[in-house]
Amino acid sequence: MRGYHPPMDIKDELVRYFRWLRQYGLNDSHSGNASVRDGDVVWVTPTGCCADTLRPEELVACTLEDGPGPGASMDAPLHLASYTADPAARALLHSHGPASIALTLSGNNFHAQDFEGCYHFPDGVAVVDAGYDDYLARSPALVSAALAHGRICIYRGHGVYASGSRIDLAYKWTCSLEHSARIASLVPRP
């Protein structure tokens, strides 16, 4: 059938999008993390993995009931909390877009000025913060609450979290936010 593309395995798809985050400058070689939900299983990138060499068989199976699997990213509890807070979510991407982070160091929510940013984020993008020392303890509740009310948020000074009903949507919003942040950084300040 012309134009037909067989469905990609969900783990292959996760690795592909995670690599794109690195390839397009939204993560460095070993930063960020990602997950996809497949029924009761949440596949999470392993802690300290390299996006350039990650293989689908290295993803870690986690469940909402049992928690993070051995070797899962340190953000696995945050991913699981986000899927619990928003049962419609099927993918979560965590990236470190430099422009997105830089524009939120003040702690203020981000309000895009460009057309596409205003279209995707009409209410702005929430910036959450509990400091760096309390990140692991407090970020699951803060980020999952923000994502339950919006598709994307930024942890001040750390990075972007985007969730969606499909991984391509989480990726789209991640890229759109970074693009809007780059545009905002070019606007002369009075």
C-alpha positions as CSV (number, residue, x, y, z in Angstrom):
1,M,0.0,0.0,0.0
2,R,1.5,3.3,-1.1
3,G,2.3,5.7,1.8
4,Y,1.8,3.0,4.4
5,H,4.4,2.9,7.2
6,P,4.2,-0.1,9.6
7,P,4.0,1.0,13.3
8,M,7.3,1.5,14.9
9,D,8.1,-0.4,18.1
10,I,7.4,2.0,21.0
11,K,10.9,1.4,22.5
12,D,12.6,2.1,19.1
13,E,10.5,5.3,18.8
14,L,11.6,6.5,22.3
15,V,15.2,6.0,21.4
16,R,14.8,7.8,18.2
17,Y,13.2,10.9,19.8
18,F,15.7,10.9,22.7
19,R,18.6,10.9,20.1
20,W,17.0,13.8,18.3
21,L,17.0,15.8,21.5
22,R,20.8,15.3,21.5
23,Q,21.2,15.8,17.8
24,Y,19.4,19.1,17.7
25,G,21.2,20.6,20.8
26,L,18.4,20.2,23.3
27,N,20.6,17.8,25.4
28,D,24.3,17.1,25.7
29,S,25.5,13.5,25.3
30,H,24.4,12.3,28.7
31,S,21.7,14.7,29.9
32,G,18.0,14.5,29.9
33,N,15.8,11.5,30.0
34,A,12.6,10.2,28.4
35,S,9.8,7.7,28.8
36,V,6.8,6.2,27.1
37,R,3.9,4.5,28.7
38,D,2.7,1.2,27.2
39,G,-0.3,-0.1,29.2
40,D,1.0,-0.8,32.7
41,V,4.6,-0.5,31.7
42,V,6.6,2.7,31.5
43,W,9.8,2.4,29.6
44,V,12.4,4.9,31.0
45,T,15.9,5.7,29.8
46,P,18.6,4.3,32.1
47,T,20.5,6.6,34.4
48,G,23.6,8.1,32.9
49,C,22.9,6.8,29.4
50,C,24.5,8.3,26.3
51,A,21.8,9.4,23.8
52,D,24.2,8.7,20.9
53,T,24.6,5.0,21.7
54,L,21.4,4.1,23.6
55,R,19.7,0.9,22.4
56,P,16.0,0.0,22.9
57,E,16.9,-3.1,24.9
58,E,18.7,-0.8,27.5
59,L,15.4,1.0,28.4
60,V,14.2,0.2,31.9
61,A,10.7,-1.2,32.6
62,C,8.9,0.6,35.4
63,T,5.4,0.4,36.6
64,L,3.1,2.8,38.4
65,E,2.4,0.2,41.1
66,D,6.0,-1.1,41.7
67,G,7.9,2.1,41.0
68,P,11.2,2.6,39.1
69,G,13.0,-0.4,37.8
70,P,16.7,-1.0,38.7
71,G,19.0,1.3,36.7
72,A,16.2,3.7,35.6
73,S,16.9,7.4,35.4
74,M,17.0,9.3,38.6
75,D,13.9,11.2,37.2
76,A,11.9,7.9,36.9
77,P,9.8,8.8,40.0
78,L,9.0,12.1,38.3
79,H,7.9,10.3,35.1
80,L,5.7,7.9,37.1
81,A,4.1,10.7,39.1
82,S,3.4,12.5,35.9
83,Y,1.6,9.5,34.3
84,T,-0.4,9.2,37.5
85,A,-1.4,12.9,37.5
86,D,-2.3,12.8,33.8
87,P,-3.6,9.3,32.8
88,A,-3.9,10.5,29.1
89,A,-0.2,11.1,28.9
90,R,1.8,8.5,27.0
91,A,5.2,10.1,26.6
92,L,7.4,12.5,28.6
93,L,10.6,14.1,27.4
94,H,13.1,15.9,29.6
95,S,15.6,18.2,27.9
96,H,18.1,20.9,28.7
97,G,17.5,23.5,25.9
98,P,19.9,26.3,26.7
99,A,17.6,29.2,25.7
100,S,14.6,27.8,27.6
101,I,16.7,27.4,30.8
102,A,18.4,30.8,30.4
103,L,15.2,32.8,30.1
104,T,13.7,31.3,33.3
105,L,16.6,31.7,35.6
106,S,14.7,34.7,37.1
107,G,12.0,32.2,38.2
108,N,9.3,34.0,36.2
109,N,7.0,32.0,34.0
110,F,7.8,32.2,30.3
111,H,5.5,33.9,27.9
112,A,6.3,33.5,24.3
113,Q,6.3,36.6,22.1
114,D,6.3,34.8,18.7
115,F,3.2,33.6,16.9
116,E,3.9,29.9,17.1
117,G,4.9,30.1,20.8
118,C,1.7,32.0,21.6
119,Y,-0.3,29.5,19.7
120,H,1.2,26.4,21.5
121,F,1.5,28.1,24.9
122,P,-1.3,30.7,25.2
123,D,-1.2,30.7,29.0
124,G,2.6,30.7,29.1
125,V,4.9,28.1,30.4
126,A,5.1,27.4,34.1
127,V,8.5,27.6,35.9
128,V,8.7,25.4,38.9
129,D,11.5,25.5,41.5
130,A,12.4,23.9,44.8
131,G,16.1,24.5,44.5
132,Y,18.7,22.1,43.5
133,D,19.2,20.5,46.9
134,D,15.6,19.3,47.1
135,Y,15.2,18.5,43.4
136,L,14.9,14.7,43.8
137,A,12.5,14.9,46.7
138,R,10.2,17.7,45.4
139,S,10.4,17.6,41.6
140,P,8.0,14.7,41.1
141,A,5.1,16.5,42.8
142,L,6.0,20.0,41.3
143,V,6.5,18.8,37.7
144,S,3.6,16.3,37.6
145,A,1.2,19.0,38.9
146,A,2.5,21.5,36.3
147,L,2.1,18.9,33.5
148,A,-1.3,17.9,34.6
149,H,-2.4,21.5,33.9
150,G,-0.2,22.2,30.8
151,R,1.8,20.3,28.3
152,I,5.1,21.6,29.2
153,C,7.0,23.2,32.1
154,I,10.5,24.2,33.1
155,Y,12.4,23.4,36.3
156,R,14.2,26.7,37.0
157,G,17.9,26.4,36.0
158,H,17.6,22.7,35.1
159,G,15.4,21.8,32.2
160,V,12.2,21.3,30.3
161,Y,9.6,18.6,30.8
162,A,7.0,18.0,28.1
163,S,4.3,15.3,28.1
164,G,1.8,14.3,25.5
165,S,-0.6,11.7,24.4
166,R,2.0,10.8,21.8
167,I,5.8,11.2,21.8
168,D,5.8,13.3,18.7
169,L,3.7,15.9,20.5
170,A,6.0,16.0,23.5
171,Y,8.9,16.5,21.0
172,K,7.0,19.2,19.1
173,W,6.3,21.2,22.2
174,T,9.9,20.8,23.4
175,C,11.3,22.1,20.1
176,S,8.7,24.9,19.9
177,L,9.5,26.1,23.4
178,E,13.2,26.3,22.6
179,H,12.6,28.1,19.4
180,S,10.4,30.6,21.1
181,A,13.0,31.1,23.9
182,R,15.7,31.7,21.3
183,I,13.5,34.3,19.6
184,A,12.7,36.0,23.0
185,S,16.5,36.1,23.7
186,L,17.0,38.2,20.5
187,V,14.5,40.9,21.5
188,P,16.4,44.0,22.7
189,R,15.7,44.7,26.3
190,P,14.9,48.3,27.3
